[in-house]
Every structure is written in structure tokens, then in C-alpha cells.
Amino acid sequence: MIVSFLSVCSGSLEEMNDDDLLNLIRTENYISVLFTKKNCEECNKIENVLHQIREDLVDSLNAWIVKVYNSQLVRIYSSSKEPALVFFRHGIPLLYDGEIDDELILHTFTENKEPCVRELNDENFEHLTQVSTGATTGDWFILFYSTDCIECQYLQAKWEAICAKLKTRLNVARINKQTVGKVTARRFNVNTLPSFILFKQGKMYRYNLLKYNIASLSDFPVETYLKARVEIVEPPKAPLENLFLGILEFIRECSFFIKLTTIIITVFIVISVAYKINSKKDKTKISQKRSKTK
């Protein structure tokens, strides 16, 4: 409390280290974090703006407003590193990508006090999106990810920022290809991660650029999707077909194991055949010897 009081009086944000920040993220609902560094003019500019809106954020959200110098965590949320302004809502990060303006920052945070990215799975995908029927739920921009994909983890704060920008235009969601979204990923031939697909009026468009920045991804469902190849959305696959595709996917993902097993089986067969041939030769020789003896 003394540190917070002194920081308010001095006109600077409360400073934390990475461990303190992680503990705060686990226990508090709303936290505005400036990842900063020394001798950085832009960092100081953002800090001054945050100081101006601190009381508003505290009054409206009961939020913490802190800063962390030279953090090892910043690369998880921002590829450009410091300065980076991240707003945590119940532990879910949103990377701020707008102009350094007090009203705009305050508006962005207060209007996105709840995470807006929808989490889909195989069970609810068709019901919520209705992508094959082109029904009434609107367009969907979906990220296919997995928990062991490092690049996918780095996208979480950006994907929330994209959702904040596009939520009045379309639905933004994600689905875990590795676990609860295996069937859906097979349905749309998603083989690489991360993958982004725009579902629009019964058609689908794949984002194939290697740029994973907020500007490029935000532009895709609004404008640049027109340059992508148009694909017709296929209906959900039949259970038997999906089972077959699942087996093929398993073989592809476990190719080394399959190759090793195939080699072992082949060697075993060769040895067995050779043994049988030698056995027949030995039996033939014994028979010939007995014939001569008689």
C-alpha cells in the first residue's frame, strides 16, 4: 500500500518484477501492464497516458495499473517487445494496438473487460457457426491452434486484440486441433499450425500469409480475403469416413513409428521365410541320405 501511494504521488506507475506480475495475474480480475525499458521515449509517453487514466480504470474496473522493466514475459504477448501495453481480463491478455491516446485506451479497455474470442470444439462447432448452411450466426474468423504450438501461444494476446477490433463485424473464435477440435480440423484439411480460416456465406478463405501481426490479420476478413482462393464449405463428414481419415492422420503423425514397425515386421518375415527354406533343404538332404542307405 505504501509503494502504491508513493507511485501515485510521484506520477509514475507501480513497478513489479515478473514473479509479482504472474501472482497478480492469478489473483486479480483486471490488470493493465506496461512492459517497458529504460531510456525509451515511447515507453515514457505511454506511461504518462496511463497515469492520466489511472483513476478512471480504478473506478470503472477496479483495475491494477503497473509496469515491468525488461521482462522475460513480454515476448509471449508482443513480437515487437517493449513498449507493449497488455490488458489482462481474468488472466486472458489483450495486446493494445491503437494510438497512444488516453480516451482511446480507456475506451478499448472498458469495452473489452471480458474476453471476446469464442472457444469452439467438435461438439458445438456446427451448431454455433452454421458454416455449411450459411444460416444466421454471421461470418466466422477462426484460429486453429494447439497447446504445444509455440507460435500459437504467442498469438493469444494478438487474437484477443483482433477480436476487439472485429467483434462488431463478425465472430472471432479459436479451436484446439490437438484435443477437442480434431474432427473439425480434419474436416477442413488443417494440417499446419497456426491456421486461420474465414467462413463467409457458405464459403471459406484461408489466410496463407506468414505475417501474424494484428494489422494483416485484421484486414483479412474485411478486405484481403478477396485475394484468397474461394473454397466451398463441406458438410460434416460421415462417422465411417471420419474414422478412416483419423487413421490416416495417425499414420502420418506417427510415420517414424510406422516405418520402424514395418521394418521389424519385414525383417521377421524374411527370417521366417529363410528359416523355412533352410528347413526344407535340410529335410531334403536327410531324405536323400536315407534313400542311399537303403
ZIPE-V887091 format. One record per pair of residues at least 24 apart in sequence whose C-alpha atoms are under 10 Angstrom apart, sorted by sequence separation. I is the first residue (numbers start at 1). J is the second residue. D is the distance in Angstrom with one decimal. If there is no record, write none. Layout:
BEGIN
I|J|D, I|J|D
END
This chain:
BEGIN
63|87|9.6, 64|88|9.7, 89|113|6.1, 90|114|7.9, 91|115|9.5, 92|116|9.9, 117|141|10.0, 118|142|9.0, 119|143|9.8, 120|144|9.8, 196|220|9.9, 197|221|9.1, 204|228|9.4, 205|229|6.2, 206|230|8.3, 32|57|8.9, 63|88|9.4, 87|112|9.2, 88|113|8.6, 89|114|6.1, 90|115|8.3, 117|142|9.3, 141|166|9.5, 200|225|10.0, 204|229|8.5, 205|230|5.6, 206|231|8.6, 31|57|9.5, 63|89|9.5, 87|113|8.8, 88|114|9.4, 89|115|6.6, 117|143|9.8, 172|198|9.3, 204|230|6.1, 205|231|6.4, 30|57|9.3, 31|58|9.9, 88|115|9.0, 171|198|9.8, 198|225|7.9, 203|230|6.6, 204|231|5.2, 205|232|9.0, 30|58|9.4, 146|174|9.9, 170|198|9.9, 171|199|9.8, 197|225|9.7, 203|231|5.7, 204|232|6.2, 205|233|9.6, 140|169|9.6, 141|170|7.4, 142|171|8.3, 143|172|8.2, 144|173|8.9, 145|174|7.2, 146|175|8.2, 147|176|7.5, 149|178|9.7, 170|199|9.9, 202|231|9.0, 203|232|4.8, 204|233|6.1, 31|61|9.2, 37|67|9.5, 139|169|8.1, 140|170|5.9, 141|171|6.2, 142|172|5.9, 143|173|6.4, 144|174|5.8, 145|175|6.3, 146|176|5.1, 147|177|9.0, 148|178|8.5, 170|200|9.4, 202|232|6.7, 203|233|5.3, 204|234|9.6, 30|61|6.8, 31|62|8.9, 32|63|7.1, 33|64|8.2, 34|65|8.0, 35|66|8.8, 36|67|6.7, 37|68|8.0, 38|69|7.4, 138|169|8.7, 139|170|5.2, 140|171|4.7, 141|172|4.9, 142|173|4.8, 143|174|4.4, 144|175|5.1, 145|176|5.0, 146|177|5.7, 147|178|7.4, 201|232|9.7, 202|233|5.8, 203|234|9.0, 12|44|9.5, 29|61|8.7, 30|62|7.1, 31|63|5.3, 32|64|6.0, 33|65|6.1, 34|66|6.4, 35|67|5.8, 36|68|6.0, 37|69|5.0, 38|70|8.3, 138|170|6.3, 139|171|6.1, 140|172|5.9, 141|173|6.3, 142|174|5.1, 143|175|6.4, 144|176|6.0, 145|177|5.8, 146|178|5.3, 147|179|8.8, 199|231|9.5, 200|232|10.0, 201|233|9.3, 202|234|8.9, 29|62|8.4, 30|63|4.7, 31|64|4.6, 32|65|4.7, 33|66|5.1, 34|67|4.5, 35|68|5.1, 36|69|5.0, 37|70|5.5, 137|170|9.0, 138|171|7.1, 139|172|8.7, 140|173|7.2, 141|174|8.3, 142|175|7.3, 143|176|8.6, 144|177|6.0, 145|178|7.5, 146|179|7.7, 199|232|9.6, 200|233|9.3, 13|47|7.0, 28|62|9.4, 29|63|7.4, 30|64|6.4, 31|65|5.9, 32|66|6.3, 33|67|5.4, 34|68|6.3, 35|69|6.1, 36|70|6.4, 37|71|8.6, 137|171|8.4, 140|174|9.9, 143|177|9.6, 144|178|9.2, 145|179|9.8, 146|180|9.8, 199|233|8.0, 12|47|7.3, 13|48|8.8, 28|63|8.1, 29|64|8.9, 30|65|8.8, 31|66|7.6, 32|67|8.3, 33|68|7.3, 34|69|8.5, 35|70|7.2, 36|71|7.9, 50|85|9.7, 146|181|9.3, 11|47|9.3, 12|48|7.6, 28|64|8.1, 35|71|6.7, 47|83|9.8, 145|181|9.2, 11|48|8.0, 13|50|8.1, 35|72|9.7, 46|83|8.2, 144|181|8.3, 12|50|9.2, 13|51|6.8, 35|73|8.7, 36|74|9.1, 45|83|9.9, 46|84|9.1, 47|85|9.5, 144|182|10.0, 12|51|6.9, 25|64|9.9, 35|74|6.4, 43|82|7.5, 44|83|9.1, 46|85|8.2, 117|156|9.4, 155|194|8.9, 11|51|6.7, 24|64|8.9, 34|74|9.5, 35|75|9.9, 42|82|9.2, 43|83|5.4, 144|184|9.5, 145|185|9.7, 11|52|9.1, 13|54|9.1, 42|83|7.1, 43|84|8.3, 144|185|7.5, 152|193|7.2, 153|194|9.5, 35|77|9.8, 40|82|8.8, 41|83|9.6, 43|85|9.5, 117|159|7.5, 118|160|9.8, 129|171|8.8, 151|193|8.1, 152|194|5.7, 8|51|8.3, 35|78|9.5, 40|83|8.2, 116|159|9.6, 117|160|6.1, 150|193|9.6, 151|194|7.0, 152|195|9.1, 7|51|9.9, 37|81|9.8, 38|82|10.0, 116|160|6.7, 117|161|9.3, 129|173|9.9, 149|193|7.0, 150|194|9.4, 21|66|8.6, 36|81|8.6, 37|82|6.6, 115|160|7.0, 116|161|9.2, 117|162|9.0, 118|163|9.3, 145|190|9.9, 148|193|10.0, 149|194|7.6, 188|233|8.1, 8|54|9.2, 21|67|9.1, 35|81|7.8, 36|82|5.2, 37|83|7.3, 60|106|9.9, 115|161|9.7, 116|162|9.7, 117|163|6.1, 144|190|7.7, 187|233|9.4, 188|234|7.8, 8|55|10.0, 21|68|8.1, 35|82|5.7, 36|83|4.9, 116|163|6.3, 117|164|8.6, 144|191|9.7, 145|192|9.0, 146|193|7.4, 187|234|7.6, 188|235|9.8, 20|68|9.6, 34|82|8.4, 35|83|5.5, 36|84|6.9, 54|102|9.8, 61|109|9.1, 112|160|9.3, 115|163|8.8, 116|164|7.0, 144|192|8.8, 145|193|5.8, 146|194|7.9, 187|235|8.3, 188|236|9.4, 34|83|6.9, 35|84|5.1, 36|85|8.7, 53|102|6.4, 57|106|7.2, 61|110|7.4, 112|161|9.3, 115|164|8.7, 144|193|6.7, 145|194|5.2, 165|214|9.5, 187|236|6.7, 14|64|9.1, 15|65|9.4, 16|66|6.9, 17|67|8.5, 18|68|7.2, 21|71|9.9, 34|84|5.9, 35|85|6.3, 50|100|9.4, 52|102|7.1, 53|103|8.1, 56|106|7.8, 60|110|7.6, 117|167|8.9, 125|175|8.9, 143|193|8.9, 144|194|5.8, 145|195|7.0, 186|236|10.0, 187|237|6.7, 13|64|9.8, 14|65|7.1, 15|66|5.9, 16|67|6.2, 17|68|5.8, 18|69|8.9, 22|73|9.4, 33|84|8.1, 34|85|4.7, 35|86|7.9, 49|100|7.3, 50|101|9.2, 51|102|9.2, 52|103|9.8, 112|163|9.5, 116|167|7.7, 143|194|6.9, 144|195|5.1, 145|196|9.0, 162|213|9.5, 163|214|10.0, 170|221|8.6, 186|237|9.2, 13|65|6.7, 14|66|4.9, 15|67|5.0, 16|68|5.3, 17|69|7.3, 18|70|9.3, 21|73|9.6, 33|85|5.8, 34|86|6.6, 48|100|9.9, 49|101|6.9, 50|102|7.0, 53|105|8.6, 54|106|9.2, 57|109|8.3, 61|113|7.9, 112|164|6.7, 143|195|5.8, 144|196|6.2, 162|214|6.2, 166|218|7.2, 169|221|9.2, 170|222|9.4, 184|236|8.1, 13|66|5.4, 14|67|6.2, 15|68|5.8, 16|69|7.8, 17|70|9.0, 18|71|6.3, 32|85|7.2, 33|86|5.3, 34|87|8.9, 46|99|9.8, 47|100|9.8, 49|102|5.5, 53|106|6.8, 57|110|7.9, 108|161|9.5, 111|164|8.4, 118|171|7.8, 119|172|9.1, 120|173|6.8, 121|174|8.7, 122|175|8.5, 142|195|8.2, 143|196|4.7, 144|197|8.2, 159|212|9.6, 161|214|7.3, 162|215|8.4, 165|218|7.4, 166|219|9.5, 169|222|8.5, 183|236|9.0, 184|237|9.3, 12|66|9.1, 13|67|6.1, 14|68|8.6, 15|69|7.8, 17|71|7.4, 18|72|7.3, 32|86|5.9, 33|87|6.3, 46|100|6.3, 48|102|9.3, 49|103|9.3, 56|110|9.6, 117|171|7.9, 118|172|6.4, 119|173|5.8, 120|174|6.1, 121|175|5.9, 122|176|9.4, 142|196|5.6, 143|197|6.8, 158|212|8.6, 159|213|9.4, 160|214|9.7, 162|216|9.9, 183|237|8.8, 12|67|9.1, 13|68|9.5, 16|71|9.6, 17|72|9.7, 18|73|7.1, 31|86|8.2, 32|87|4.6, 33|88|7.9, 45|100|7.8, 46|101|8.5, 50|105|8.3, 109|164|9.6, 116|171|8.9, 117|172|5.5, 118|173|4.3, 119|174|5.4, 120|175|5.0, 121|176|7.2, 122|177|9.6, 141|196|7.1, 142|197|5.4, 143|198|9.1, 158|213|7.5, 159|214|7.7, 162|217|7.3, 163|218|8.5, 166|221|8.8, 187|242|8.1, 18|74|9.7, 31|87|5.8, 32|88|6.4, 45|101|9.7, 46|102|9.0, 49|105|8.7, 50|106|8.8, 108|164|7.8, 116|172|7.6, 117|173|4.9, 118|174|6.4, 119|175|6.1, 120|176|7.9, 121|177|8.9, 125|181|8.7, 141|197|5.9, 142|198|6.4, 158|214|6.1, 162|218|5.8, 166|222|8.8, 183|239|9.9, 186|242|7.9, 30|87|7.3, 31|88|5.1, 32|89|9.0, 49|106|9.9, 108|165|9.2, 116|173|8.3, 117|174|7.0, 118|175|8.7, 119|176|8.6, 122|179|9.5, 123|180|8.3, 124|181|10.0, 140|197|8.2, 141|198|4.4, 142|199|8.0, 155|212|7.8, 157|214|9.8, 158|215|9.9, 161|218|9.1, 162|219|9.6, 30|88|5.6, 31|89|7.0, 42|100|9.1, 121|179|8.7, 122|180|6.0, 123|181|8.6, 126|184|9.1, 140|198|5.8, 141|199|6.3, 154|212|9.8, 155|213|8.8, 159|217|8.8, 184|242|9.9, 187|245|9.1, 191|249|9.3, 7|66|9.9, 29|88|7.5, 30|89|5.0, 31|90|8.7, 46|105|10.0, 121|180|5.2, 122|181|5.1, 125|184|7.7, 139|198|7.4, 140|199|5.1, 141|200|8.6, 155|214|9.4, 158|217|9.3, 159|218|9.3, 183|242|7.2, 186|245|7.3, 28|88|9.0, 29|89|5.6, 30|90|6.4, 31|91|8.6, 33|93|9.8, 95|155|9.7, 120|180|8.2, 121|181|5.0, 122|182|7.2, 123|183|9.4, 139|199|5.7, 140|200|6.8, 152|212|9.9, 183|243|9.3, 186|246|7.8, 28|89|8.6, 29|90|4.5, 30|91|8.0, 32|93|9.5, 95|156|8.8, 96|157|8.7, 97|158|8.7, 120|181|7.6, 121|182|8.5, 122|183|6.1, 123|184|9.3, 138|199|8.9, 139|200|4.9, 140|201|9.5, 151|212|9.2, 4|66|9.6, 28|90|7.0, 29|91|7.1, 30|92|9.4, 31|93|9.2, 32|94|9.6, 33|95|9.8, 94|156|7.8, 95|157|5.0, 96|158|8.4, 121|183|8.9, 122|184|5.8, 138|200|7.6, 139|201|6.9, 183|245|9.2, 25|88|7.2, 27|90|8.5, 28|91|8.0, 29|92|9.4, 30|93|9.9, 93|156|7.1, 94|157|4.4, 95|158|5.6, 98|161|9.7, 121|184|7.7, 122|185|8.9, 138|201|7.8, 139|202|9.1, 141|204|9.6, 183|246|8.1, 186|249|8.4, 25|89|8.7, 26|90|7.9, 27|91|8.6, 32|96|10.0, 92|156|8.1, 93|157|4.8, 94|158|6.5, 95|159|8.5, 96|160|9.5, 97|161|7.3, 120|184|9.7, 121|185|10.0, 139|203|9.8, 140|204|9.5, 141|205|9.4, 142|206|9.9, 143|207|9.9, 182|246|8.6, 25|90|7.5, 26|91|6.5, 92|157|7.5, 93|158|8.4, 94|159|7.8, 95|160|7.3, 96|161|6.6, 97|162|9.2, 134|199|9.0, 136|201|9.6, 139|204|9.8, 141|206|9.8, 25|91|5.5, 93|159|9.3, 94|160|5.2, 95|161|5.6, 96|162|9.8, 134|200|7.7, 135|201|8.0, 141|207|9.9, 24|91|9.2, 25|92|8.8, 93|160|7.2, 94|161|5.4, 95|162|9.1, 98|165|9.9, 132|199|9.1, 134|201|5.1, 135|202|8.5, 182|249|10.0, 25|93|9.6, 92|160|8.4, 93|161|8.7, 94|162|9.0, 96|164|9.6, 97|165|9.7, 131|199|6.4, 132|200|9.9, 133|201|8.4, 134|202|4.7, 22|91|9.4, 88|157|9.0, 94|163|9.4, 95|164|10.0, 130|199|9.6, 131|200|7.7, 132|201|8.7, 133|202|6.5, 134|203|8.4, 87|157|8.8, 94|164|8.6, 129|199|8.7, 131|201|7.5, 132|202|5.7, 86|157|7.7, 130|201|9.8, 131|202|5.9, 132|203|8.2, 86|158|9.8, 130|202|8.8, 131|203|7.9, 132|204|9.8, 131|204|8.7, 76|150|9.1, 87|161|9.8, 76|151|9.1, 79|154|8.0, 86|161|9.7, 77|153|8.7, 78|154|7.5, 79|155|9.4, 141|217|9.7, 32|109|8.7, 76|153|7.2, 77|154|5.8, 78|155|8.6, 141|218|9.8, 76|154|4.9, 77|155|7.3, 78|156|9.9, 30|109|9.5, 75|154|7.5, 76|155|8.1, 77|156|7.4, 78|157|7.8, 79|158|9.7, 141|220|9.3, 74|154|9.9, 76|156|8.6, 77|157|5.5, 78|158|7.8, 141|221|7.0, 76|157|8.3, 77|158|7.3, 140|221|8.8, 139|221|8.9, 30|113|7.7, 29|113|9.2, 30|114|9.5, 29|114|9.8, 134|233|9.3, 132|232|8.7, 133|233|8.8, 132|233|5.6, 133|234|9.7, 131|233|7.0, 132|234|6.4, 133|235|8.3, 131|234|8.9, 132|235|5.5, 131|235|8.5, 132|236|8.1, 130|235|9.9, 126|235|9.1, 126|236|8.2, 97|214|7.6, 96|214|9.9, 97|215|8.8, 95|214|9.3, 79|212|9.5, 80|213|9.8, 79|213|8.5, 78|213|9.4
END
